[in-house]
Amino acid sequence: MSSHDHTTETADRSDVLIVGAGLAGLFIALKLSPRPVTVLASQSIGNGASSSWAQGGMAVAVQPGDTADAHAADTIAAGAGIVDAKIAHMLAEEGPARVQDLLELGVPFDTDESGALKAGLEAAHSAKRIIHVKGDQVGHAIMEALIAQVRATPSIRVVENMTAYELALAGKRVSGVYACSSAGGGASTLFPAGATILATGGVGGLYKVTTNPPSNRGQGFAMAARAGAILADPEFVQFHPTAIAADIDPAPLLTEALRGDGAHLVNADGHRFMPAIHPQAELAPRDVVARAIAGEIRAGRVPHLDVRPLGLDKAGVGAAFPTLMHNCEKLGIDPAVDPIPVAPAVHYHMGGIAVDGVGRTSLDGLWACGEVASTGAHGANRLASNSLLEAVVFGARIADDLRDRILPEPHSICAARLPVPTGGSHAEEGLAQLRELVALEAGVVRDEAGLVRLLDALTALQHDGQLAHALPNSLLAARIIAAAALARAESRGGHFREDFPVADDALAHRSFFTLSEIEAMIATRTHVVSLSAVAKEAVS
């Protein structure tokens, strides 16, 4: 090993290191068993993972008459012209086998009297293919089952309450991560590894209103960018249309299954506004519904979700949607009597680290899975309930890629370039300011002036030494999203530019960037999506 800062400790080398303990990370660890694996969790295992909070379900073609081809077609249609069709078909075709894996791991998906999986309908799906657990508890149930299996698997070592903040490099190869106590400050610990897998989640915590754990602020995305990885589609952020409009962080989600079962979006006068906006009304793609709700809010008309058309009394709502009822009761709302106030909330990042069909990034020694990765499956707008599916399909593919791979011993690992991130009141205030800025200028509706203001404000925050020290990855992730949003001078899927309100056929492709390209674009205010041949080749 090369010399390290004297405050850096070195953990035992891992054969495979998985950074993140959500569905993607734990599923890969179990799939790799009995190969030794270390899982690095930023909180106690299962906490801080978006997977635990997933309510909608998992999309999979298991019902009679439904097909993988139909599922893939819906995925491609929702993605607004830039989905990788090969990946979409792979996702749909391999989904049923991965559901079988989850059943064998003990996930109690809802079934009918005959024991067959029950499936519901969600927006932009052409068939009932969303499988659930107790209505809206699928994420919690999946994580509960996986955690129990992980705890019982001797080949899996779990290190809790440690947050990775920088990739460790041996030359150009990723050879582990530097991490510190999740409480902030203290010593840095090097976790050397033969293979490193990032499964660190998305970017929701960069926004003031999100359904994600606020701790998910694009850390893995930024770490990979700083190390030189190719990024894909960072401008595409999905807003869930129906979070409960209340001063709660994170915002409680109202599952799309409610609209699938017949709930209506209404204004304060009880008037439905979606039928005039889209033929599928409440079941239009998420970006369409989110913009419609945002428009109602801007016009001063408070939007609500009315679940009374479902014909359920309070006990019936509680039995069918226990998470909804729990959240409503905390706010003094009886959904069987009163419509629920709603607002869009950041829900999912379609962009991330560019990966190929087995989760490999453009950096040797580094794989990525789950929301931190950009596979091409989601395009500009993820189809409802495809995220859990993507995590297990790509999780299995990464495990297959690594299962028998001979991994090199790390040599001459470079010392950490970043200081250990610190906390404190100044960091909390800076983070709150960051979240306000990103939500205001890179939200449901964007324009050039706002994105330029955001980039200037982020530069000012970066010049505050304390904040740059405390929030290096959050600041960088926000900067990348803003620059990519500025570069895409059109509207497509989850990315809506008020100054370019229609899609441009010349931009009907994915975007690929390196951090150096992002910085060059910021310096020159470039308005052209980068699609270098080198970038395309590296992830094809």
N, C-alpha and C positions, 0 to 999 in steps of 0.2 A: 504494500500500500504506500501511496505517496504521503507526504506530510499533510497533516490536517491542523486546523486551528486547535489550540490547546483546550478549548471548551467542547470539542467534539468527541463524543464517545462512539465506539463502534460495536454494533450488535453482531451476534453470530450471523454468518452468511446464510442466506436462504437459497434453496434451489430455485424456487419460484416465489416471488413477492407480489402479493395482490394488495394494492392500495385502495381501500374502500370496502365497506362491509354491508353494502346493499344487496339486492337480488343478484346483480351481475357478478359481484365479487364472491359471494358465498356459493353461488351455483358453480362457478368455475372451480373453486376450491374442492367442492364435492366431486365434480366430474374428474378432477385430476387424481383423486385418491386411488391408490396409496402413495402417489408421488408426494414428497414432503412440500408443504406450502406454508408460508407465513401470510396472515391477513392482518393488515394494519388498519385499525378502526379509529376514527377521530373522536368517537365517543364510546360508551359501552356498546357492545355489539347489538345491532338492530336499531339503536337510536341514531338520529341524524341522517337516516336514509330515506330518500323520497319514496322508495319502493314500499316502505311500511305504510305510507299514507295513501297509496293508490286505491281509489274507490271504484272506478269505472269497470274494471275487469281486464280480461285478456282476450284479444281477438284471435280466433282460430276457427277454421272451416271444419266443423265436426257434425253439423246438422244435415239430415237428408236433403239432397237437392243443392246444397252449397258446395262450392269447389274451391280449391286453392287458386285456380285461375281467376275466379270471380273476386276472391279476396285480394289478389295481386292487382287486378284491374281497379278496384276501389282505392287501393293504396296509391297507385300511379295517378289516378284522377285527383285525389285529394292533394297530392304533392305539387300541383300547379305547374306541370311541364318539365320538372327537373329531377324526378325520381330516377334512380338507376333501376331500370326494369328487371335486369338480371337479379339484382339483390332483392327486389320486391317479390319476385317469384320464389326465390330461395326461402325467404322468410315465411311465406304462406305455405310452401310445400313441406317445410321441416317443422312447422308449428305443432301439428298433432303429436308427433313423436316426443317433442319437448314437454307437452302437456302430460303425456303418459309418464315421463320422468318425474314430473312434479307430483302426480298422483302416487307414484311409488315412494316418493319422499314423504308422503303423508299429508299433502295439501287437500283439504276437504271441499273440493269444488261442488257447487250445488248440482243435484241430480233430480230427475223425475222419479215417478213411482217404479219405473222399470230399471232404474239404476243408470240411465243414460244421462250424459251431461246436459244440463239446461243451458240455453243460450238466449240472450236478449239482443235488442237492436240499439245501435247508437248512430250518431250523425254520420252521414256520408257512406254508410255501409248499405249494400244492396240486399243483405240477408241478415237474419238473426245469427250472430256468431260471437257474441261477447259472453264469455263464461265468468261466473261470479262465485263468491263465497258469502253467504248470508246477506245477499243484496249488495252491500257497499263495503264489505270488509276484506276484499280479495288481497290487497297488499299486506295487511296485517297478518292474515292467515298464512300466506306464502312465507313471509319472513319468520313467523313463529315456527313453522315446520322446518325450514332450512336451518335456523339457529339451533334447534334441538339436534338435528343431524350433525351439524358442524361440531357442537360440543361433544358429541359421541364419537368423533372420527379422530383417531390418534395421529394421523398424518398431518392434521391441520393445527398450526400454532396461531393463536389469536393474540395480538398485542393491541390493547385498548387505550383510548385517551391519548393517542399520539397523532399529530397532524403533519403530513408531509408538506414541505414548502419548496423543495428544489430537487430536481433529478440529479443523481450522481452520475458523472460521466467518466469513462476510462477511454481517453481519446474521443472518438465520435460515437462510441457505444454506450448506451444506457446500462449502468451496472448497479442500480438500486436507487434509493432516495435518501435525502436528508430530512429528518423530522424533528419535531420538538413537542413538548407537552402541550396538549390542547388548551391548557390554562394560559399559555403564552410565556415567553421568556425562558430563562434557564438554559441548560446545555442543549447543544445540537447532538442528535444521534444519527450516525450513518447506518443505514440498513442495506448492506451489500447483497446483491442477488445475481443469479445467472440469467433470469428473465424477470422483467418487471411489467406488471399489468396495471394500468390505471383504470379504476372503476369508481371514480370520485364524484360522479353526479354532475348536475348542471349548473346553471348560473342564476337561478331564481333569486337568491339572496342579494344580488346586485340591484334589485328593484324594490321599491318601497312596499308594493303589494304583490305578494307571491303566495302560491299554495305549497311551495317547497320549504324544506327546512332552511331557515335564514343563514345557516352556516354553509350552505351550498352556493359558493360565490365564484365558481369557475377556476378553482385552484389548480386542478389537474390540467385543464385547458391551458392556463397561463404557464404552468411549469413546462409543459411540452413545447409551447411556443418559444419560451426563452431558450430552450435547448436546441432549437432549430427545426422542430417538427413542422410538417405541412399541415395547415388548418383548412377546414372546408366549411363553407356556408355559415360563417359566424353571424351574419346579419339576420338570420331567420330565427326569431324568437316567437314561440307560440303562447298566446294568452288564452287561458281557459275563460270562456264567457261568463260562467256563473259561479263566482265566489260570493259568499255572503258579505254584503257591504257593511262591515263593522270594523271598529278600530282594534283589530286582533292581528297579531303577527305570529305565525303565518295566517293568511286569510283562510277560513274554513271553506272547503270545496263542496259544491252541490253537484253530485255526480251527473254525468250526461245521461245516465240510464233513466233519470227522472223525465227528461224530455223524450227519451226513447219510448217511455211508457205513456206519454201523452200530456206531460206538464206544459204549460204555456208561458211565454214571456209577455208581460203586460206592462203598460205604464201606470202611473198613479191613478188614472181614471179607469183602469181595468181593461184598456184597449190593447189587443194584440197588435204588435208592430212588425213582426217578422214575415207574415204572409205577403206584405207589400214589397218586401225587400228581396226575397228569394223563393223560388218554387217549392223548396223543401222546408220552408218556414223555420221552425225551431230546430230542425234536423239538418240545416245547411252546414257547410264546413265551418270549423271553429273560428277561422279568421273572419268570416263573414258575420257570424253571430257576435263575436267580440266587438267588431267595429260598429255594428248596429247598436249594441248596448252602450258603447262609449259615446256614440252620437246622441242617444237619448239623454245621457248624463250631461253632455255639453249643452244640450238644449234646455236643461233644467227640468226634464221629465224623469223622475226617479223610476228606473226599471225594477221590476219584480219578477220572480218566478212563482207562478201559481200552480201548486200541485193538487188543487182541489179537483181538477178534471180526472184525476186517477180514481176518484170515488172512494177514498179511504178515510176512515176516522182516525183519531189521534193514535189509537192503539195499532191500527193497521199500518199507518205510516212508520211507527216505531218498529214494528215487526219486519217490514219490508226494507227499510232504510235506517238502521239503528244509528249510524254515524250522523246522518242528517238530523235525526231527532235529538241526539245528544247535543249537537251544536246549537240547534234552535232553542232548546230548553235553557241553555246557558244564557241566551240572549232574550229570553222571555217571549219567544215567538211560538205560536201554535200553528204549524203548517197546514193542519186540517181546516183551519178557520181563516188564517191570514196569509196572503202572498208574502214571499220572502224577498227583501231588498237585495239586489245583486250588483256586482261590478266585475269587469274583467280583471284577471290576476295572472301574472307570469306563471306559466305552468311547465313549459318544456323548451329545451334548446335543440332545434334541429341541427344546428352547427356543432362543431367540435373538432377533435383531432381527426384528420383524415385517416381512414383505415381501409384495408382491402377486405376480401371475402372471408379471411380467417383472423381478422382483428389486428393485423400487423400495421404499425405506423410506418412512417418514412424513416424512423430512427432504428438502427440495429438494437436489439435487446428490449424493445418497448412495444407492448400491445396495449390496446384500449378497448373497453367494452361498456355498454350502457350509455347513459346520456352524455358522458364526456366524449364519446366517439361520434364521428359522423360517417355513417356507413353508405349513405346514398339512398337508404330505404324511405326516408321521410320527405325528401325534397324540400319544398318551401313551406310545407304545412303537414305535420304528422296526422295520419288517420287515427281517429280515436281508438284507444286501447291497443295500439301496436307497440307501445314502449316496453311493457313487460315481456311481450313476445320477442322483441328484438334482443333484449338482455339475455334470455335463455337460449335463443337460437345461436347468437354469436358467442355466448359463453361456452356452449358445447363445441363450437368450431375452434375456439381458441384452445380449449382443453385438448381437442384432437391434434391440433398443430404442435402442442407442447409435450404431449404425453410421453413420447419416446425420443424426444429431441435431446441430443447431448449438448449441454450448455457450458460455455467457457467459464473458467475461473476469472474473476475480475482482477486486473492488475493496474497499478498506477492510477487509482481513482483520484480525480481532481478534488481539491478542497472545495467546500461550499463557497459560492460567490456571494450569496446573500447572507446578511446577518440573521440571527434567529428573530422571527417576528415577535413583537411585543404587544401587550394589551394596554389597558388604562383608559381613563375617561376621554382623553384627547382622541384616541383611536376610535372609541365608540361614537364620539361626536362626528369625526371624519367619515366614518362608515354611514351614519345616518344621512349626512350631507350627500355622500356619493349615491346612496339609494334614491334620494329625492331627485337628484340631477338626472340619473339614468332613466327613472320612470317618467320624468317630465319631457325629456328630449329624445329618447329612444323607445318610446312606448308603442301603443297600438297604432298611433298615427305619427309620422315623422316628416321632417322636411330639412332642406339643406341648412337653413339658418339655424335651426335648433341643434342639428348634429354638429355644426361648427362650434356653436356655443358650448356644447357638451365637451368636445375635444379640448377647447381652450380651458374650460373649468377643470378637466381632469389633469391637464398639464400644470395648472396652478396647484392642485392638490399634490401632485407628484413633487413639486418644488418645496413642499412642506416636509422637511427631513424626517420628522417624527412619523408622519403618515406614510411616507414612502417606506420607512422601516417597518411599520406595523401592518400595512396592507399592500404589500408589493404585488401579490397575485390578483387581488380584487381590482386594484387600479389598472393593471395591465389587461385583465379580461374585459373590463368595461371599455378600455381604449380600443381594443380589437373590434368589439361589436360595433362601436360607434363609427370607426373608420370603414368597416365593411358595409355598414348601412349607408354611409355617405357615398361609397363607391358604386353601389347598385342604384342607378338613377332610373328606377322603374318601380312599379308595384307588382308584387307577386307573393301569393300565399300570406304567410305571417308578416311579411315586410311590406308595409303600406307607406308610400311617399305621397304626401298631399300635393307636392309640387310636380310629381310624375305619377298621376293616379291610375295609369293603365300599364299593362304589361308590354314590354318591348320584345318582339320576337327575336331580335338579335342577342338578347340576354337570356334566352331560354336554355340556360346551362348552369351547372353548379359553379361555385366560385372556390378557388384554391389560393391560399396565401401562405407565405412565410412571414415571420415577424419583421424581417428586414424589408419586405415588400410593404407591409402595413405602415411601417415608419416612413418609408419613402412616399407613400400615398398621402400620409398626414402632412408631410413637409411640403408637398406640391399640390395638395387638395385635388388629387387625381379623381376623376369620375368614371373610371373604367374598371370593370371587374377583371381581376387577374386570372388568366387561364394559361399559365406557362406550360409548354410541352413537358418540361421537366416535372412539374407538379402533377400533371395528369398521369404521366407514365409511372410515377412513384406509387400511386394508389390504385392503379388499374389492375 
